[in-house]
Amino acid sequence: MAQPRFRLGLLTAAAAVGLAACGTLDDTVHVAPGKMDAWLADKPDGTHHLYASVLIGGQRNRVLNQERAGLAAFEAGDYAIAAASFDDALNHIETIYADNPRAKKARSNFTPERSKEFKGEAYERAMAFYYRGLIYLAQGDYGNARAVFQGGQLQDAFAEDQRYQSDFAVLDVLSGWASQCEGNTALARDFYSRATQSRAGIFVPASGDRTLAIADMGLSPKKVGEGDYGESLAYIAPDPVPEASVTFMARGVPYRANFGEDLYWQATTRGGRQVDKILAGKAEFKDGATIVGAVSLQLADVALDVASWNAPDDDDYDHNRRHHHKDSDEGDDDSDEALAWAAGLAILGVGALLVAESTAPEADTRYWDNLPAHIDYTTLPPDTFPTEAVFKDSSGATLGSQPVRIHADPNNRCSLVYVKSRRAAEVPAAAPNASLER
C-alpha cells in the first residue's frame, strides 16, 4: 500500500512549497536615476537618503517617509520643503480613514496590517500636526499654527480611555502661544487654562514673553508585536541617552527648558485600538485553522492504515479473483472507501494549514524613529534671543552645546528657537519594520 502514502506525501510537499511562497514580498519601487536626481535637487544636504525613501518606499510607507524626511528638513531650516512633506503626510492621514478598498484589504484575514498605508498611532499623528504647527510659527502664521496644533489634539482625542483623551497638553500651550503672538490674550488664557487642567503645573508663558525656545530630547519609543503571532501592539521605552535637560543661553543668562511632553506616555495611554480586536480575531482564526489542518492530516493517516488492513496482498488478490470470493470484494470496497476518506482528509488538512499560514494577524510595528522621547520648552522676554543650547545629564553636568537657529516672524511679533538633541537625519534610509518580507 505504498501508493496512497506516496500521494499523501505529494500533497504535503505541495503544501510546503505553498507555505514557503508566502514569505517573499517586496513592494519597493524602482526609480529611474534622472527622476531621483530631480526629486532630490532642492532637498537640504544630509536629508537625501530620507527623501529618496519617499519615492523608493512606495505608497504604503509614504506618510511615514514624508514625516521622517520632513522633520530632518525642518531641523535644517528649510521651511518650504518641510512644509510640503508634512502637508502631504497630513493630507493622507486625514483621508485614509475613508471606507476605501485599501482599508477593506487591510481588514482581511489574509493581509498583514503592515501592508496598509501607514498613518501611525495617535501620538505619531499628533506629532505630525505638532511639526506642521511649528513651521507655521516660524513663518509668523499664528492662526494656521493654532488650527494645526488643535488638529493634533483631535488625533490625541481618539484614545479609548477617557482619562487620557486630549491630554497632549503641550499642544494647548502652543495654541495659547500662537494666540498670544497674534495679540489675542483672551484666547491665549483659555488655551493655557486647558493645558493646566490636563496637566497641573505645566509651564505657561508669561504674557510679555516673545521668544519660544523648544527642544526635542532623546530617542523615540519603539513598537513591537506581542502574543503568539505578534498580534498585540506594544511599546518599548526609548533607549537611554545621557542628555536629560537643556538650557538656552541668551546674553550669558541661562534659561532652563521645562518638561512639556513625554511621547512614551502618550504612546502607552491610548487605550485599546479597534484594530487590536481585528488582529485578535485573526489570531483565533489562525489557531483554529491550524488545529483543523493537523487533526485532518492525523485522521487521513488513520484512514490509510484502515485501507492497508482491508486491502489483500497481491497473491491473495489473484487467488480470490480466480475463485470469485465475495468477502474479497467487500474488502476491496472497504479499502477503496478508506482511501477516499484519506484523500479527502489530506486535502482538507493541507488546505487548512495553507489557510492558517496565509492568515496574517501580526500588528503593524512600523514607527516614526526620529521622533524625540520628550519635548522641553521655555519662553523669553522681548529682544532676548538664545545663541546656544547646552545639554546636561541627570546630575547637571554639561555634556555639550550646539548653536541655535532663530526663526523670527516677518512682522517681528514673536520668534521661535528649535533644537534637537539627536539629529533627525541620523537615522537609516528605511524606517523600522517597513519591509513586507516575513
Secondary structure, DSSP 8 states (H G I E B T S, - for coil): -HHHHHHHHHHHHHHHHHHHHTT---------HHHHHHHHTTS-TT-HHHHHHHHHTTGGGHHHHHHHHHHHHHHTT-HHHHHHHHHHHHHHHHHTTS--HHHHHHHSTTS-GGGS-----HHHHHHHHHHHHHHHHHTT-HHHHHHHHHHHHHHHTT-SSGGGTT--HHHHHHHHHHHHHHT-HHHHHHHHHHHHHHSTT-----TT--EEEEEEES---EEEEESTTS-EEEEE-----S--EEEEEETTEEEE-EEEEEHHHHHHTS---HHHHHHHHHHHHHHHHHHHHHHHHHHHHHHHHHHHHHS--HHHHHHHHHHT-HHHHHHHHHHHHHHHHHHHHHHHHHHHHHHHHH----------TT--SEEEEEEE-TT----EEEEE-TTS-EEEEEE-EEEE-TTSS-EEEEEESS-TT-S-SS-TT-----
